[in-house]
Amino acid sequence: MDIPREVLAQTQARFVSRDPERAGTLDRLNVGGPLAADSVERVETRLTRLGVPLPDARALAEGHEDVTTVAARLPEPTRLGLERVLGTNDLLGVAYLDLARSVSRAVGRVVLRSEQGRTIGYGTGWLCSPRAILTNHHVLESAGDARPSVIEFNYELRPDGTLTDRVTLSLDPDTLFLTSDTLDYSLVAVQGDTSAFGWLPLIGTVGKVLVGEALSIVQHPSGEPKQVALRENRLVDLLPDFLHYETDTAPGSSGSPVFNDTWEVVALHHSGVPRTDSQGRTLRRDGQPARPGDPDTLIDWIANEGVRVSRIVEDLRTRQGAAGNALIAEVLAANRPPVVGSPVASSPPTEAAPVLDLGALSVGPDGVASVPVTLRLRVGGGEARRPVTPDRPYLDPKDEEHAAAYYAGLPTDGTPQTRFLALAELVRRTHARTPGYDPADEVYPWVDLWPDGKLRSLYSAREHAPEDLIAADRTARERRLTLAAREGLGVDALEDAIPYNCEHVVPQSWFGKREPMRGDLHHLFACEPDCNSFRGNTPYFDFPDYGEALRSDCGRRDPGEFEPAHGKGAAARATLYFLLRYPGVVRQYGERHLGTLLAWHGADPPGDWERHRNAAIFERQGNRNPLIDHPEWGAEVDFSEGLGR
């Protein structure tokens, strides 16, 4: 649909007001690239989000090392991602195209209809949860506009130029319609089965894109079949609520998702910036002033503007009535959907990509979504993993006897240093079984369950049904395996492109994703992607003004520092265990960090959930976390012996 003139005027005014700042940014960008064009804090945040270890990210952000030097010591997937973001290597693996195809499935053509059923315009919208779409306010201004309108998926061309069979779904504004004129978005419920399309989560974390970084847009320009502007867009300015970027996006793309290079949505596209003359008049491509009634296709566009997703998330969380709305809670959960296969093929695929059927998804009064699934228990090493509903006591009274026997013979005296060495040897020697990293099989069904049978995100305490995380993890893993086999890549090469629901309290980049550290259950916890990404690979920190400066439901993050909103005691004990089990590996912590961890340990002692975890992991791995069994030992052990020097 044509962009309203008032929206164009506001966009153009914002763009012009930023001319001096943008000119300076472009000068720095053209000379030094994104590292020179953006702030040190934002560069550090973005690089750690890509998996660059914090010391390396900080060295790059502050200019102490160059990209070539740092990239040479990074794992290949991280190195390629870093080089691509910074513009030093534009080559992409073909798996990038598979991911592009996958996310495009969630984008549809919004068909605006009158109450009489006549088509009166088009826009673009996209599924941001299984039951809701996001588009612009100026596309759907009211529930009355949405009620007769529809969204069409699969409206696109096959390789032979013929149209695919589109899927048309009705909108349901009576169930949910929430709009913002200021941020130009509308969130609308959709009716029907959306399981074949997946959805694009709204990730509220900042730092998903740098100035100068390439962006991509999937869209229905002027209501045409689905198209993509692939990496032809460059972020040139970042405002509190909006992004400005260069692109050839055509009119009619209002409501399109704007993606970074890992296919996270960073903005909701809403308007172009028209070229104007000295009198402020909008110009056409032929250089003449635009006249009333001229279509947008005649306008000379110089840039585009999108609404920042982080601001939309912030607005949704503060809207009146949002707290008790199950559909909004579903949107804000930011859970990554299954990655679905391509509907367009020259011949039927020989093997269908796995798809999670969300048709039976339901949301309880607490806003937690659940979906029934069938779990097949894998048998490996002669034993089956515990089912979601285990027929056994949650806290086995015999575990107290097991714990007493485990520490029998351990010296009860000695210096804090010798106590550390004795415990370190004990947890190493008894680590008899080393399961590989597989949270759907090893963490969610039994180890991380709370007494009520649910999982809770470590940092936000949001509840999840274990079936949900198991199904999502399984589907994402199967998709990675399929893509890796097809493209001849390692599975880890695709992992960063598909967010995760499991948190390593000691980030994987700190130990190079090596086993047995990666699969060690003592430091693995359920954690939705939003919080996992928010923390990144940042060390824990205790902010003096945390209560007055809570940044999100996940906690507070400043460059190089993160304090979770929940789970501090458990995270601290898991980290201290890691120092015992793998001394010398962690080089990101110092004495002051140990003080924080021990303070959290003392202030938040272990409860039944952690005691259950410890017993379950003992049964699986053979070793235990001493600070859960004996919290008092925190003051008697010199954990600095475990720090890398």
Buried (B, 14 or more C-beta within 10 A) or exposed (E): BBBBEEBBBBBBEBBEEBEEEBEEBBEBBEEEBBBBBBEBBBBBBBBBBBBBBBBBBBBBBEEEBEBEEBBEEBBEBBBBBBBBBBBEBEEBBEBBEBBBBBBBBBBBBBBBBEEEEEEEBBBBBBBBBBBBBBBBBBBBBEBEBBBBBBBBBBBBBEEEEEEBEEBBBBBBBEBBBBBBEEBBBBBBBBEBEBBBBBBBBBBBBBBBBBBBBBBBBBBBBBBBBBBBBBBBBBBBBBBEBBBBBBBEBBBBBBBBBBBBBBBBBBBBBBBBBBBBEEEEEBBBEEEEEBEEEBEBBBBBBBBBBBBBBBBBBBBBBEEEEBEEBBBBBBBBBBBBBBBBBEBBEEEEEEEEBBBBBBEEBEBEEEBBBBBEBEBEEEEEEEEEBBEBEBEEEBEBEEBEEBBEEBBEEEEEEEEBEBBBBBBBEBBEEBBEEBBEBBBBBBBBBBBBBBEEEBBBBBBBBBBBBBBBBBBBBBBBBBBBEBBBEEBEBEEBBBBBBBBBBBBBBBBBBBBEBEEBBBBBBBBBBBBBBBBBBBBBBBBBBBBEEBEEEBBBBBBBBBBBBBBBBBBBBBBBBBBBBBBBBBBEBBBBBEEEBBEBBBBBBBEBBBEEBBBBBBBBBBBBBBBBBBBBBBBEBBEBBBBBBBBBE
